[in-house]
């Protein structure tokens, strides 16, 4: 199936949707077009902070506090 044929078929589906379904479809399509977040590489400062904390953990594992204990 070509892209043009697929687009035409999808437009037909949208045209046949009941009005009450359109808001849900809009949300779904917006997620497919624009991802909700962007993952960027860590900055040099962020990497240094993580590396420092890993070294601290290896020196003293008892200093580690599980996330479930923080919340």
RAMOLIN-V406066 format. One record per pair of residues at least 12 apart in sequence whose ideal C-beta (glycine too) atoms are under 10 Angstrom apart, sorted by the first residue. I is the first residue (numbers start at 1). GAP is how many residues later the second one is. Records with the same first field share a line. If there is no record, write none. Layout:
I: GAP ; GAP
//
This chain:
10: 19
13: 12
14: 15
//
